[in-house]
Amino acid sequence: MNAGLPDATADFDVLLSAVDAGATECALNSRVHGPRHWRDVARIGVALARETPRADPAVVFCFALLHDTQRLNEYEDPDHGPRAAAFATALADRGLLTLAGDQLAALVSACECHTGSGPVEHTTLGVCLDADRLTLWRVGKVPDARYLSTVAGRDDAAPRWSRELVEGPDVTWAAIFAEYGLARADRRDHDRPTDVYVASDRADRTRRRANCGRRTPE
C-alpha cells in the first residue's frame, strides 16, 4: 500500500468521513468541482503517475481528494486552494493523513497553486496539476498541452482517454483506493520521491508560488 495512504479500509473510511465533514456545502454539492470531479482527478492522476518516474501517488491521491473541498462558490474563488492546503495540514495534524514532511509539503504546494498555474518542473506537483487540468472536458474546455507539465499529460492520446473517463461512468472511492495500492506495488524507485519539495516558512511559501509557473487562461 502507498506510504502516506491509510493502511486499512477502516482508516480510509475515517478519512473520507473527515473530508465530508470538513468540506464546504458548495463543494459537496457542486456538479463541476464536487466529489465526482475529485474522483476523476484521482483516476487520471494514478494513470499519469504510472507513466511518470518518481511521482508520488500518495500525494496525487490526497490532492485529488482535497484540492476543491474548500470552495465557497463555483466561479471566482482564488483562495480555495490555500484553504484546501490548510485543511490538508489540519487532517495531517489529526493523524488522518500519514504523510512524511516532504510529501505533506508537496500536497500543500499542489493545493495552493492548482488554480491558474502553468507548467512546473516538480514531478509530483506536475502530475497533480495535469490530473486536474485534464478534467476540463467537464466544463466544455479542451485541455491545452502548453499548460501541462508531464510527458504523459502531453501525450497525443491523453485528450482522448481523459475525455472518455470524465464523460463516462463514475466509480467508487474504494475502487480508486485499491487502484492506487496496485499502482504503488508495480512501481520502481517508489520508496521516496527524489525531487522532494520542502517548505517550512513564509519565504518558502513565496518560493512555492513562484514555482507554480505561468497562469493559464481559465
N, C-alpha and C positions, 0 to 999 in steps of 0.2 A: 504494500500500500504506500501511497505517496507520503513522504515526510511532510508534515505540515497539515495533512488532512486527518480528520478524526479516524482512529483505527478500529472503530466498531460502529455498527449501524445505529446503536442507541445514541452514541455521541453525535453522529451525523444528524439524527432526528432532533437532538437538543439544539444543535447549531441552526438548523432550519427554523425551529420554533423561535429561537432568539432573533433571527433575521426577520421573521414575520412580525414579531412583537416590536422590533426597533425600526422597521421600515415605515415610511410615511404612508398615509392613506392614498395620496396621489400615486405614489409608486406602486403600491399593491394593486390598485385598480386600473392602472394605465394599460392601454392596448398597444402602446408604442414603446414604453420604457419599463414595462412591468415584468412579472415573473416569466412569462413566455419569452420575452426578449433576453432575460438573464440566462435562461436555459439554452437559447440559440447561441449566445456568445460562448457559453461553456462548451457546446458541441463543436463549434467552429474552432475554438481555442485548442481543444485536445487534438484536433486534426492538424492544426498548424504546429503545435508543439512536437508532434511526432516527426515532423519534417524539419525541425529547427534545432540543430545541435546546441546543447547546453541550455535550452529554455527550461524553465522550472514549471512543470504542470501544476504543482500545488498552488503557486502564486496565481497562475492563469485561472484555475478553478475558483479561487477565492475572489479574484477580481470580477469574474463573471457574476458570481452570486451577489456581490456587494455594490458594484460601481454605480448603479442607478437607484439604490434603495432610499436615498435621501432627497429625491426630487420633490419640490413644492408645487411645480406646475409642469406642463408638457412642453413649454416653449422656452422662454428666456429664463434660465436659472443657472447662471455661471458658477455659483458656489456649491452646486450639488455634489461636485467631485470632491472638494475639500471636506464637505460634511461626511461623505461616504468614507473618506480616509480616516476621519476622526472616529467614525462608527467601527471601522475595522480595528483601529487601535484599542477601542473600548472592549471589543469582543476578545482581542488577544489578552488584554489585562484580566479578563474574567476566566481565561484559560480555555475559551471555546475555539480559538484559533491557535494551534500549537506551532506557529511559525517561528523559525530562527530569526535572529536580528536582521540579517541581510534580506531574508525573504519578506519580513514584515515591511522593511524599508522599501523594497521593490513594489509591494502591494500598495502601500501608501502613495508612492510616486505615480503608479498607474491610475489610481482613483483620482488623484489630484489633477492630472493633466489629460484625462482621456477625452475631454471635450475641446475641440479646436486645435489639437496638436497636429503637427506634421510628422514626417518620418523621424525615427530615433535609431540610434546605434545599439542601445542596450537590448540584448536578445530577448529576455523575458518581457520587458516592457513593450517591445515591438510586437510580440505575439498577442499580448493583451489588447493593445490598441487596434491591431489588424482584425482581431476577432470581433471587436465591437464595430469597426468600420465596415466589415463585410456583411453586416446585417442591414445596411442602408436600404436594401431592397424593400424593407417593411414600410418605408416612407416614400417609396417611388423614386429613389435615387440609385444611380449606378455607382458602385464603389470605384473611385479613381485611383489607379495604380500609382500615380505620382505621390499620393499621401499614404501609401502603405510602406511598412518598414521591413517586412520579411520576404525572403525569396519565395517561400511557399505562398504568401499572400498575394504576391505579384505574378504568380504563375498563370499562364493563359487559361488554365482550367478552373481557377478559383472562382471567377464570377458565376460560372455555370453551377458548380456544386454548392456554393454558398446560397445561391438563389433557390435552388431546389430544397435545401434544408430549411431556409426561412419560410418558404411558401408551402412546405409540406407539413405533415402531422407533427404535433408536439410529442415529447416523450417525458417520462418522469425523472425527478431528481435522482431517484435510486438507480435508474438505468445509467444516467450520466456519471454518477459517482463510481459505479462499477467500471465504466469505460475508462475513467481516469486511473483507476487502480491497475487495469491491464496495460494502459499506456506506460505507466511507470515501470512495470515489470519488463517491458520489451525494450527499454532504452538502455544505451550505454552511457558511461560517464554521468550517471544521474545522481550520485551521492550529494553533490553540491554544485550549483551553477558557478562557473569560473568568473563570469563577468558580474560580480556582486555589485549592488547599488545601495550603499550605506549612507544614511543621512541621520544626523542626530541633533541639529540645532537650526536656528533661523537661517544662517548662512548657507547651510547645506540645502535647506528648502528652496532658497532662491536659486541655487545651482540646479536643483532638480527641475524647477520650472523652466530655466533656460535650456535644459536638455530636451524639453518637450518638442522643440523644433518649430517649424513654421505653422501658422494657423491655417486650418483648412477652410474652404469656402462655406461649409454648412454651419 
